[in-house]
Amino acid sequence: MRRVVVAVTALLVTLGGAVVVSYLLLFSAVADRAARAVPADTAIYLNAYLQPSAGQQMNLFDLVGRLRGFGDPATLEAKIDEIAGRLLGQAGIDYAADVRPWLGAQIAIAVAPGEAGSPPNELLLAAVKDSAAARTSVAHLFAPMKIAFKRETFRGHALMTSEATSYALLDGLLVVATTPERLRASIEADADVAPSLADSPAFVAAMREVASDHLASVYLDLPRAAGLPEARRLGGFGTATLALTAKADGLHLEGAARFAADGASDEARAAFSLGEHPSTLAGWMPRTTSAEVVLFGAAQSFEDLEASLAGNSAFAPAVDALNQLRAIAALGLGINVNRDLLPLFDAEAAVALRSLNADGFHGQILLRPSDAKAAKAALDRMHSGLADRGSRVTARQVAGTNVTSVAVPQIGTVAYALLDGVVVIGLDGADVAAALEAHEAGETLETDDRYSAPFELASGHAGNELWADIPSLVDALSGTFDPGSELRDILHQIGELATSATATDDRLEINGVLTVK
């Protein structure tokens, strides 16, 4: 009996070990080599793994395999190479000859704000699997640009520098910079002479908010990106992180942004708290809507942002431009932006797109302000101000509601209606009427599975949101955007994109999904 117990125990241990080893091999995260060569003062860091973990590859290949022309695993890599070659070929790059032989498993972009109004400092980092091939191919890539490079040596590395573009091959990594100074800063970070992004406690903490095993990620130092001092926060937020992962039901986006209420302004706290509630405005969008976005507390966020930038000399031109727009609106249109316009955006606001073509935008701007009576008074004041300055005002009844159209000389026409505390705005009366009729008939986006189903997959639906039906969005933009027949066919096989950003006690939780039919 003891032998049986020992044998069974040994078998279980062996099987358990095999499971652990298989998990580590198939689903373990890929190391972020590029972050070690990115200076710690970086504000934006985008990273993509071209060869992610085996687990992510399995899920990704399953999703891609559902697309027509990508179902055969034997030809999938060749198909991807063909598309990459065609896209890069438009930029004069021979992918097969000058990129594929040396390109490794990772590519990243890092951006840091410039000083005293100078352009941002940018880095492009690409993993190198064949250093010899890279030395030859990279020179070919830059040859058509006719750049007069200067060769120099810095900390044991050969640098090719110029005023516009500089690059160097490090250990397993190609680094391309916009300036020689930024390239040297990257080399010092990689050599541990100066702090790197990988050494930054803020970066490390932010990346813990998302799954370590992912296809791509984005890291944002929000105050630094806005040019604010390190001690300041932007709207109560410091850093934000997003990660893209492949799962059986689609590509998932997850992320978080920590919110410090004690360090935020009253306006920022008010805007954040509104993000706890689910959106209601999809109940006013026609089912023909192809994409929509909802924001909570847009007015408060705008006021907080303007106050944050007001003390920064680098943003003085933008602040001056906003003040000039206020003056133009008051004198030319009779609209007091702060008193009449911004309060309409103090709760829930949305844009619903049906189409965008040669004759302009078709859809609705939908607003549910916190004070419906004050909103009506503001609309009446703006109505009177525009009429007094020569605008032609007409009205008609739609579904029992008054729709007002205002034709502003040399600007265009805008129409609006107010019903049940919701302001519906369109560039013509027909768009406003479409929303009113859809709401009355119950034929709205809210009742459509295209809208509700992906949010269920995204594991959250409250606060700010973004939704799009990719095939119908491609068709809606056909008058202004032509992706080409092959890419259009691929996009028509994709389903819906749904993303929400929900406020919790101390952070904004971001969840999203992109489905494949």
C-alpha positions as CSV (number, residue, x, y, z in Angstrom):
1,M,0.0,0.0,0.0
2,R,2.8,2.3,0.9
3,R,4.4,1.8,-2.5
4,V,1.1,2.7,-4.1
5,V,0.9,5.9,-2.1
6,V,4.5,6.8,-2.9
7,A,3.9,6.0,-6.6
8,V,0.7,8.1,-6.7
9,T,2.4,11.0,-4.8
10,A,5.4,10.9,-7.2
11,L,3.0,10.9,-10.2
12,L,1.0,13.9,-8.8
13,V,4.3,15.8,-8.1
14,T,5.5,15.1,-11.6
15,L,2.2,16.2,-13.2
16,G,2.1,19.3,-11.0
17,G,5.6,20.1,-12.0
18,A,4.8,19.7,-15.6
19,V,1.8,22.0,-15.3
20,V,3.9,24.7,-13.6
21,V,6.7,24.4,-16.2
22,S,4.1,24.5,-19.0
23,Y,2.5,27.5,-17.5
24,L,5.8,29.3,-17.2
25,L,6.8,28.5,-20.8
26,L,3.5,29.2,-22.4
27,F,2.0,32.0,-20.4
28,S,4.9,33.8,-18.7
29,A,5.4,37.5,-19.5
30,V,8.0,38.7,-21.9
31,A,10.7,40.9,-20.4
32,D,10.6,44.6,-21.2
33,R,14.2,45.2,-22.5
34,A,13.5,48.6,-24.0
35,A,12.4,50.2,-20.7
36,R,16.0,49.8,-19.4
37,A,17.2,52.1,-22.2
38,V,14.5,54.8,-21.7
39,P,15.4,57.8,-19.5
40,A,13.4,58.2,-16.3
41,D,12.0,61.6,-17.3
42,T,9.8,60.0,-20.0
43,A,6.2,61.1,-20.0
44,I,4.8,58.6,-22.6
45,Y,5.9,55.1,-23.2
46,L,4.3,52.8,-25.8
47,N,5.5,49.2,-25.9
48,A,4.5,46.3,-28.2
49,Y,5.7,42.7,-28.2
50,L,6.0,41.3,-31.7
51,Q,6.7,37.9,-30.3
52,P,4.6,37.7,-27.1
53,S,4.4,34.7,-24.7
54,A,3.2,31.5,-26.3
55,G,-0.1,31.8,-24.4
56,Q,-0.8,35.2,-25.9
57,Q,0.3,34.0,-29.3
58,M,-2.2,31.1,-29.1
59,N,-5.1,33.4,-28.3
60,L,-4.0,36.0,-30.9
61,F,-3.6,33.4,-33.7
62,D,-7.1,32.0,-32.8
63,L,-8.6,35.5,-33.1
64,V,-6.7,36.3,-36.3
65,G,-7.5,32.9,-37.8
66,R,-11.2,33.9,-37.8
67,L,-10.5,36.5,-40.5
68,R,-10.8,35.4,-44.0
69,G,-7.5,34.7,-45.6
70,F,-5.8,34.2,-42.2
71,G,-7.2,30.9,-41.1
72,D,-4.3,28.7,-42.3
73,P,-1.5,28.7,-39.7
74,A,1.0,27.7,-42.3
75,T,0.4,30.8,-44.3
76,L,-0.4,33.2,-41.5
77,E,3.2,34.5,-41.0
78,A,3.6,35.0,-44.7
79,K,0.3,36.9,-44.8
80,I,1.4,39.2,-42.0
81,D,4.8,39.8,-43.7
82,E,3.0,40.7,-46.9
83,I,0.8,43.3,-45.1
84,A,3.8,44.7,-43.2
85,G,5.8,44.9,-46.4
86,R,2.9,46.7,-48.2
87,L,2.4,49.2,-45.4
88,L,6.1,50.0,-44.9
89,G,6.6,50.1,-48.6
90,Q,4.5,53.2,-48.7
91,A,7.2,54.9,-46.6
92,G,9.9,53.6,-48.9
93,I,11.0,50.8,-46.6
94,D,11.8,47.4,-47.9
95,Y,10.5,45.3,-45.0
96,A,11.7,41.9,-46.3
97,A,15.3,43.1,-47.0
98,D,16.0,45.8,-44.4
99,V,13.7,45.1,-41.4
100,R,12.6,41.4,-41.1
101,P,16.2,39.9,-41.0
102,W,17.1,41.7,-37.8
103,L,13.9,42.8,-36.0
104,G,13.4,41.0,-32.7
105,A,10.5,40.6,-30.3
106,Q,9.8,44.2,-29.2
107,I,9.3,47.7,-30.4
108,A,8.7,50.8,-28.2
109,I,8.3,54.5,-28.4
110,A,9.2,56.9,-25.6
111,V,8.4,60.6,-25.5
112,A,9.6,63.3,-23.0
113,P,8.5,66.9,-23.2
114,G,11.0,69.4,-24.5
115,E,12.4,72.3,-22.4
116,A,11.3,75.9,-22.8
117,G,9.0,75.3,-25.7
118,S,11.4,73.0,-27.6
119,P,10.0,70.0,-29.5
120,P,9.5,66.7,-27.5
121,N,12.4,64.3,-27.1
122,E,11.5,61.1,-28.8
123,L,13.0,57.6,-28.9
124,L,12.2,54.6,-31.1
125,L,13.5,51.4,-29.7
126,A,13.5,48.0,-31.5
127,A,14.8,44.6,-30.3
128,V,17.5,43.2,-32.5
129,K,17.9,39.4,-33.0
130,D,20.8,39.6,-35.5
131,S,23.3,42.4,-34.8
132,A,25.3,41.8,-38.0
133,A,22.2,42.0,-40.1
134,A,21.1,45.2,-38.3
135,R,24.4,47.0,-38.9
136,T,23.9,46.5,-42.6
137,S,20.2,47.0,-42.9
138,V,19.8,50.0,-40.7
139,A,22.3,51.9,-42.8
140,H,20.2,51.0,-45.8
141,L,17.1,52.3,-44.1
142,F,18.5,55.8,-43.5
143,A,20.3,56.0,-46.9
144,P,17.3,57.4,-48.8
145,M,16.9,60.2,-46.3
146,K,20.2,61.8,-47.3
147,I,21.2,62.5,-43.7
148,A,24.8,63.6,-43.1
149,F,25.6,61.4,-40.1
150,K,28.6,62.1,-37.8
151,R,30.2,59.0,-36.3
152,E,31.3,59.2,-32.7
153,T,31.9,56.9,-29.7
154,F,30.1,57.2,-26.4
155,R,30.5,54.9,-23.5
156,G,31.9,52.2,-25.7
157,H,29.1,52.4,-28.3
158,A,29.3,53.7,-31.9
159,L,26.8,56.5,-32.5
160,M,25.6,57.9,-35.8
161,T,24.4,61.5,-35.0
162,S,22.8,64.4,-36.8
163,E,20.6,67.4,-35.8
164,A,17.4,65.6,-36.9
165,T,18.0,61.9,-36.3
166,S,20.6,59.9,-34.4
167,Y,20.9,56.1,-33.8
168,A,23.0,53.4,-32.1
169,L,23.0,49.7,-31.8
170,L,23.2,48.6,-28.2
171,D,23.2,45.0,-26.8
172,G,20.2,43.5,-28.5
173,L,18.5,46.9,-29.1
174,L,18.4,49.6,-31.8
175,V,17.8,53.1,-30.4
176,V,16.8,55.9,-32.7
177,A,16.5,59.4,-31.2
178,T,15.5,62.9,-32.5
179,T,18.6,64.5,-31.0
180,P,22.1,63.3,-30.2
181,E,21.6,64.4,-26.5
182,R,18.5,62.1,-26.2
183,L,20.5,59.2,-27.7
184,R,23.3,59.7,-25.2
185,A,20.7,59.9,-22.4
186,S,19.3,56.5,-23.5
187,I,22.8,55.0,-23.5
188,E,23.5,56.3,-20.0
189,A,20.1,54.9,-18.8
190,D,21.0,51.5,-20.3
191,A,24.4,51.5,-18.7
192,D,22.9,52.4,-15.3
193,V,24.8,55.6,-15.2
194,A,21.5,57.5,-15.1
195,P,18.1,56.4,-13.9
196,S,16.0,54.5,-16.5
197,L,12.2,54.2,-16.7
198,A,12.6,50.6,-15.5
199,D,14.1,52.0,-12.3
200,S,11.3,54.5,-11.7
201,P,9.1,53.6,-8.7
202,A,6.1,55.3,-10.4
203,F,6.5,53.2,-13.6
204,V,7.0,50.0,-11.6
205,A,3.9,50.7,-9.5
206,A,1.8,51.6,-12.5
207,M,2.7,48.5,-14.5
208,R,1.6,46.3,-11.5
209,E,-1.9,47.6,-12.1
210,V,-2.2,45.6,-15.3
211,A,-1.5,42.0,-16.4
212,S,2.2,41.4,-16.8
213,D,1.6,39.0,-19.7
214,H,0.3,41.3,-22.5
215,L,0.7,42.2,-26.2
216,A,1.2,45.9,-25.8
217,S,1.0,48.6,-23.1
218,V,0.9,52.3,-22.7
219,Y,2.4,54.2,-19.7
220,L,1.5,57.9,-19.1
221,D,3.0,60.3,-16.6
222,L,0.2,62.8,-16.9
223,P,1.6,65.8,-15.1
224,R,4.9,65.5,-16.9
225,A,3.2,65.2,-20.3
226,A,1.3,68.4,-19.5
227,G,4.5,70.2,-18.5
228,L,3.5,70.5,-14.9
229,P,6.0,70.4,-12.0
230,E,6.7,66.9,-10.6
231,A,4.8,67.6,-7.3
232,R,1.6,68.6,-9.2
233,R,-1.1,66.3,-10.5
234,L,-3.3,66.6,-13.5
235,G,-6.9,66.6,-12.4
236,G,-5.9,64.6,-9.3
237,F,-4.1,61.9,-11.5
238,G,-0.4,61.1,-11.6
239,T,0.2,58.1,-13.8
240,A,-2.0,55.9,-16.0
241,T,-1.3,52.5,-17.5
242,L,-3.1,50.5,-20.2
243,A,-2.4,46.9,-21.4
244,L,-3.7,45.0,-24.4
245,T,-4.2,41.2,-24.0
246,A,-5.6,38.5,-26.3
247,K,-8.3,36.3,-24.9
248,A,-10.7,33.8,-26.5
249,D,-13.5,36.3,-26.9
250,G,-11.5,39.2,-28.3
251,L,-8.7,41.7,-27.6
252,H,-9.1,43.1,-24.1
253,L,-7.9,46.5,-22.8
254,E,-7.4,47.0,-19.1
255,G,-5.8,49.7,-17.2
256,A,-5.9,52.1,-14.2
257,A,-5.2,55.6,-13.2
258,R,-4.7,56.4,-9.5
259,F,-6.7,59.3,-8.2
260,A,-5.5,61.4,-5.2
261,A,-8.6,63.2,-3.9
262,D,-6.6,65.1,-1.2
263,G,-4.4,66.6,-3.9
264,A,-7.2,67.4,-6.3
265,S,-9.2,70.6,-6.8
266,D,-12.9,70.8,-6.1
267,E,-13.6,70.6,-9.8
268,A,-11.5,67.5,-10.3
269,R,-13.1,65.7,-7.4
270,A,-16.6,66.6,-8.7
271,A,-15.7,65.3,-12.2
272,F,-14.2,62.1,-10.8
273,S,-17.2,61.3,-8.6
274,L,-19.5,61.5,-11.6
275,G,-17.7,58.6,-13.2
276,E,-19.2,56.1,-10.8
277,H,-22.6,56.3,-12.6
278,P,-23.6,54.4,-15.8
279,S,-24.4,56.4,-18.9
280,T,-28.1,57.0,-19.8
281,L,-27.6,58.9,-23.1
282,A,-27.4,55.7,-25.3
283,G,-31.2,55.7,-24.7
284,W,-31.4,58.7,-27.0
285,M,-29.1,57.6,-29.8
286,P,-30.7,56.1,-32.9
287,R,-29.8,52.4,-33.6
288,T,-28.1,53.6,-36.8
289,T,-25.3,55.1,-34.7
290,S,-21.9,53.7,-35.7
291,A,-19.8,55.1,-32.8
292,E,-20.3,57.1,-29.6
293,V,-18.4,58.6,-26.7
294,V,-19.7,59.6,-23.3
295,L,-17.9,61.9,-20.8
296,F,-18.9,62.8,-17.3
297,G,-18.0,66.2,-15.7
298,A,-16.4,67.6,-18.9
299,A,-17.0,71.2,-17.7
300,Q,-15.3,70.6,-14.3
301,S,-12.4,68.8,-16.0
302,F,-12.0,71.7,-18.4
303,E,-12.0,74.2,-15.6
304,D,-9.4,72.2,-13.6
305,L,-7.2,71.8,-16.7
306,E,-7.3,75.5,-17.5
307,A,-6.4,76.4,-13.9
308,S,-3.5,74.0,-14.0
309,L,-2.1,75.4,-17.2
310,A,-2.7,79.0,-16.3
311,G,0.5,79.2,-14.1
312,N,2.7,77.5,-16.7
313,S,4.3,80.0,-19.1
314,A,4.7,77.3,-21.8
315,F,0.9,77.2,-22.2
316,A,0.4,80.9,-22.1
317,P,-0.4,81.0,-25.8
318,A,-3.1,78.4,-25.4
319,V,-4.7,80.2,-22.4
320,D,-4.6,83.5,-24.3
321,A,-6.3,81.7,-27.3
322,L,-9.1,80.4,-25.0
323,N,-9.7,83.9,-23.6
324,Q,-9.9,85.3,-27.1
325,L,-12.5,82.7,-28.1
326,R,-14.6,83.7,-25.1
327,A,-14.4,87.3,-26.2
328,I,-15.4,86.4,-29.8
329,A,-18.3,84.3,-28.6
330,A,-19.5,87.1,-26.4
331,L,-19.2,89.9,-28.9
332,G,-19.9,88.1,-32.1
333,L,-22.5,85.5,-31.0
334,G,-23.8,86.9,-27.8
335,I,-22.8,83.7,-25.9
336,N,-21.3,83.8,-22.4
337,V,-19.2,80.6,-22.5
338,N,-18.7,80.3,-18.7
339,R,-22.2,81.2,-17.7
340,D,-24.3,79.6,-20.5
341,L,-22.3,77.0,-22.4
342,L,-20.0,75.2,-20.0
343,P,-22.8,74.4,-17.4
344,L,-24.5,72.3,-20.1
345,F,-21.5,69.9,-19.8
346,D,-21.4,69.6,-16.0
347,A,-22.8,66.1,-15.8
348,E,-23.2,63.7,-18.7
349,A,-22.2,64.6,-22.3
350,A,-22.1,62.4,-25.4
351,V,-21.3,62.5,-29.1
352,A,-23.1,60.0,-31.3
353,L,-21.8,59.5,-34.9
354,R,-23.9,58.2,-37.7
355,S,-21.7,59.2,-40.6
356,L,-19.0,61.7,-41.7
357,N,-18.9,62.4,-45.4
358,A,-18.6,65.2,-47.9
359,D,-21.6,67.1,-46.5
360,G,-20.3,67.0,-43.0
361,F,-21.1,65.4,-39.6
362,H,-24.3,63.5,-39.1
363,G,-25.2,62.5,-35.6
364,Q,-26.0,64.2,-32.3
365,I,-24.4,65.9,-29.3
366,L,-26.4,64.8,-26.3
367,L,-26.2,66.6,-22.9
368,R,-27.8,65.8,-19.6
369,P,-26.8,68.8,-17.3
370,S,-27.3,68.7,-13.6
371,D,-29.9,71.5,-13.6
372,A,-32.5,71.2,-16.3
373,K,-34.2,74.5,-15.5
374,A,-30.9,76.3,-15.6
375,A,-30.1,74.6,-18.9
376,K,-33.4,75.8,-20.5
377,A,-32.6,79.4,-19.3
378,A,-29.1,79.1,-20.8
379,L,-30.5,77.9,-24.1
380,D,-33.0,80.7,-24.2
381,R,-30.3,83.3,-23.6
382,M,-28.0,81.9,-26.3
383,H,-31.1,81.7,-28.7
384,S,-31.8,85.4,-28.0
385,G,-28.2,86.4,-28.4
386,L,-27.8,84.7,-31.7
387,A,-31.2,86.1,-33.0
388,D,-30.2,89.6,-31.9
389,R,-27.0,89.4,-34.0
390,G,-28.7,88.4,-37.3
391,S,-29.1,84.6,-37.0
392,R,-32.3,83.2,-38.6
393,V,-34.3,81.1,-36.1
394,T,-37.0,78.6,-37.1
395,A,-38.9,76.0,-35.1
396,R,-41.0,72.9,-35.8
397,Q,-42.6,70.1,-33.8
398,V,-41.1,66.5,-33.8
399,A,-42.7,63.8,-31.7
400,G,-44.4,66.5,-29.6
401,T,-41.2,68.4,-28.9
402,N,-40.1,71.8,-30.2
403,V,-37.0,71.6,-32.4
404,T,-35.2,74.9,-32.9
405,S,-32.9,75.6,-35.8
406,V,-30.5,78.5,-35.8
407,A,-28.8,79.6,-39.1
408,V,-25.7,81.6,-38.1
409,P,-24.3,83.8,-40.9
410,Q,-20.9,82.7,-42.3
411,I,-20.8,79.8,-39.8
412,G,-23.6,77.4,-40.4
413,T,-26.7,75.9,-38.9
414,V,-27.3,74.2,-35.6
415,A,-30.5,72.7,-34.3
416,Y,-31.5,71.7,-30.7
417,A,-34.3,70.4,-28.6
418,L,-34.8,70.0,-24.8
419,L,-36.8,67.0,-23.5
420,D,-36.9,65.3,-20.1
421,G,-33.7,67.1,-19.0
422,V,-31.7,66.1,-22.1
423,V,-30.4,68.6,-24.7
424,V,-30.2,67.1,-28.2
425,I,-28.0,69.1,-30.6
426,G,-27.4,68.5,-34.3
427,L,-26.1,70.3,-37.3
428,D,-29.5,70.1,-38.9
429,G,-33.1,69.5,-37.7
430,A,-33.2,66.0,-39.2
431,D,-30.4,64.7,-36.9
432,V,-32.2,66.1,-33.8
433,A,-35.5,64.6,-35.0
434,A,-33.9,61.2,-35.5
435,A,-32.9,61.1,-31.8
436,L,-36.3,62.3,-30.6
437,E,-38.1,59.7,-32.7
438,A,-35.8,56.9,-31.7
439,H,-36.2,57.7,-28.1
440,E,-40.0,57.8,-28.3
441,A,-40.2,54.5,-30.3
442,G,-37.6,52.7,-28.1
443,E,-35.5,52.0,-31.1
444,T,-32.2,53.3,-29.6
445,L,-28.7,52.1,-29.3
446,E,-29.3,51.1,-25.7
447,T,-31.7,48.3,-26.9
448,D,-29.2,46.9,-29.4
449,D,-27.1,43.9,-28.6
450,R,-24.2,45.4,-30.7
451,Y,-24.0,47.9,-27.8
452,S,-24.8,45.9,-24.7
453,A,-23.0,42.6,-25.5
454,P,-19.4,43.9,-25.8
455,F,-19.7,45.9,-22.6
456,E,-20.6,42.6,-20.8
457,L,-17.4,41.1,-22.1
458,A,-15.4,44.1,-21.0
459,S,-16.4,43.4,-17.3
460,G,-17.6,46.9,-16.6
461,H,-20.0,49.5,-17.8
462,A,-20.1,52.8,-15.9
463,G,-18.6,56.2,-16.2
464,N,-16.9,57.5,-19.3
465,E,-17.3,55.2,-22.3
466,L,-16.3,54.7,-25.9
467,W,-18.2,52.4,-28.3
468,A,-18.0,51.7,-32.0
469,D,-19.4,49.1,-34.4
470,I,-16.2,48.8,-36.5
471,P,-17.8,47.6,-39.8
472,S,-20.5,50.4,-39.8
473,L,-17.9,52.9,-38.6
474,V,-15.7,52.1,-41.6
475,D,-18.8,52.6,-43.9
476,A,-19.7,55.8,-42.0
477,L,-16.3,57.3,-42.7
478,S,-16.1,56.2,-46.3
479,G,-16.6,59.7,-47.6
480,T,-13.5,60.9,-45.8
481,F,-11.3,57.8,-45.2
482,D,-10.5,55.0,-47.7
483,P,-8.5,52.2,-46.1
484,G,-8.3,50.2,-49.3
485,S,-10.2,47.1,-50.4
486,E,-8.1,44.6,-48.5
487,L,-8.0,46.4,-45.2
488,R,-11.7,47.3,-45.6
489,D,-12.5,43.6,-45.9
490,I,-10.6,42.8,-42.8
491,L,-12.3,45.6,-40.8
492,H,-15.7,44.4,-41.9
493,Q,-14.9,41.1,-40.2
494,I,-14.2,42.7,-36.8
495,G,-17.1,43.3,-34.4
496,E,-17.4,46.0,-31.8
497,L,-15.1,48.1,-29.7
498,A,-16.4,48.9,-26.2
499,T,-14.4,50.7,-23.4
500,S,-15.4,52.2,-20.1
501,A,-13.5,54.2,-17.5
502,T,-15.2,53.7,-14.1
503,A,-14.4,55.7,-11.0
504,T,-13.8,53.7,-7.8
505,D,-12.6,54.9,-4.4
506,D,-9.1,55.8,-5.4
507,R,-8.6,55.1,-9.1
508,L,-10.1,55.1,-12.5
509,E,-10.5,51.5,-13.8
510,I,-10.4,51.1,-17.5
511,N,-11.8,48.0,-19.2
512,G,-12.5,47.4,-22.9
513,V,-12.8,44.7,-25.6
514,L,-12.5,44.5,-29.3
515,T,-14.5,41.5,-30.7
516,V,-13.9,39.5,-33.8
517,K,-16.9,37.9,-35.7
